[in-house]
């Protein structure tokens, strides 16, 4: 009789466990289906039900974080990715998502710490190096940004966008000759990349290689005539080379595309020789063209 009672009790316990597991499985399947269909509020409710049945789980906390990300609730997403990280601190996924979500909240220190940990777990990861470089760039910690840009380029040396960003950052540090080397590689690799020509022109100006800078800014203004900073830099280069009329003509083209910051010109020593020129004074005084507006440089020549 006792043996039968034990057997019956065991069978009852097994039945309860099977029923619980079955319910949990059904809830998880339903939650996953809601998530795949981007029905994120419904997914959140179902994943929370799974937590009630199963208890803490890396996967469920992570999926809750993903669901809140889908809802653009980055604060709640961070909270759940933190819970996921507690469950499996050596799993890279939660660190990556925390890096992204904290950046959305502009909590740069937390984002940076998450990306650094992710990079420890996934050495050489391109995304982590790029994101860290951009955060350090915001903080003007150029040495750290440079290190992450270079780590990125060790893995993917043909990424002209990152190499161009590295070159521009080197110019910002007045490391002009190093910037010229990096940016020369960019335009050699892809001659149609306008931002590369522009950044190279700026670096060449910084290095006082004015003839070479002139060629770059002519290329930029031919490729992207609506980009007024190209005309401003071209004008500055003409001034350096002692050609004031060509400089004023370039400023006239800039004005057609919306330029009106004459204090910028008046305060730049490169333009000192044209400030009293009658044609320059007339240009400043004349009304701006209607509907004039500046354009950013096209990434590549011939694109819209």
ABEGO torsion letter per residue (X at the ends): XAAAAAAAAAAAAAAAAAAAAAAAAAAAAAAAAAAAAGBAAAAAAAAAAAAAAAEBBAAAAAAAAAAAAAAGBAAAAAAAAAAAAAABAABAAAAAAAAAAAAAAGBAAAAAAAAAAAAAABBGBAAAAAAAAAAAAAAGBAAAAAAAAAAAAAABAABAAAAAAAAAAAAAAGBAAAAAAAAAAAAAABAABAAAAAAAAAAAAAAGBAAAAAAAAAAAAAABAABAAAAAAAAAAAAAAGBAAAAAAAAAAAAAAGBABAAAAAABAAAAAAAABAAAAAAAABBBBBGBBBBBBBABBGBX
